[in-house]
Amino acid sequence: MAKHLKERKPVEETKAADKAVRATVEDILEKVEAGGDKAVREFSEKFDKWSPENFRLTNEEVEALVASLPDEVIRDIKFAQTQVRNFATAQKASMQDVAVESLPGITLGHKHIPVNSVGCYVPGGRYPMVASAHMSIVTARVAGVKRVIACTPPTDGKPHAETVAAMALAGADDIYMLGGVQAVAAMAIGTETIEPVDMLVGPGNAYVAEAKRQLYGRVGIDLFAGPTEILVIADETSDAEIIVTDLLGQAEHGPTSPAVLITTSESLAGEIPAEIERQLAQLPTAEVAGAAWADFGEIILVDDINEAVREADRLAFEHVEVLTQNPRYFLEHMTNYGALFLGPETNVSYGDKVIGTNHTLPTKGAANYTGGLWVGKFIKTVTWQEVTPDASAKIGEYCSRLCAIEKFWGHKEQADLRLRRYGGKNVGLGAK
């Protein structure tokens, strides 16, 4: 039976903060819808101390920012984007249109159509999230989205050159130096100068995540995202140094980021607290990572790998690292996760930054029902049907009777009209 050697802060303690976030976001969305560009500017001034003449960067401004960077930075960004593009291209190739004759004379099909416009949010805040430009913009372009715009907040009162370069190299049509809820609202609702999009994607803080939740339905979204999560599954073949390095490496995202160890080894579990303290003493982001571990860190001791699978599936975490003798056992048996990282040679940082899989992944239990952002999220799978006259008469008889069972007389008449025209039957409301 699973035993919790360290538990996280009770969920109830976070509910009051969540309620305050909801109210703040609702107010901002209402004001942006009513006030347009003026409201967006007021919120940008309030939250980011940022009010340029134009939030949209000109081509000349973008080119100057890209040119200001060392060649190695540009090469590194291009390398990462190539990996993301290559994997997204392979994913798209797996999506095939379908056409099948289900009965003689009845052809059914589906086809894949990219959404027409997407707004990509690339966070700044505590860290400028350069890699989020790759994950959203590159993937949308591979999917075939016609119009891709992107927003990112200023960093230290000015555009962050590396982020802007990544957005431009990824293929954004328009780049706006605009952050927070006001950016998401402007893209989804539209203003006098920003045409609204059909879909919003990209991570963000609690306010951005709540804005996407409230806007869902008005626009599509990639997924509901909360603080980043990491789960490490380890046995006696692993060691405390690598486990703690990878736990804290994700905990530094923010003070509410859950970091959990599931292990079959009691002796290994006992080494973790001291190793946490040792590494925090050296980590530049220790203040954030330490707070996350203190409030949202867990150590769970299990009897065997089967119980480890059950506990991991119960948590349904965003990132799952498997540091066990047979990592592929978890690939074969786990069902709830955003992304798996198998063996000590890989890690979540590779997935976040460069390896090619998408880093926008489900959190807060959403892995129970969805995967992360991928090329298919930008594509609508729509159906079509085509029927010959003889087949219409045949299928119409079934449809007519089934509609009568449900007392849908207008539906029944649609079938009966075809029976009269194509089957020579004297049926229906208009029969003579």
Order of alpha helices (4+ residues) and beta strands (2+ residues): beta-alpha-alpha-alpha-alpha-beta-beta-beta-alpha-alpha-beta-alpha-beta-alpha-beta-alpha-beta-beta-alpha-beta-alpha-alpha-beta-alpha-beta-alpha-beta-alpha-beta-alpha-alpha
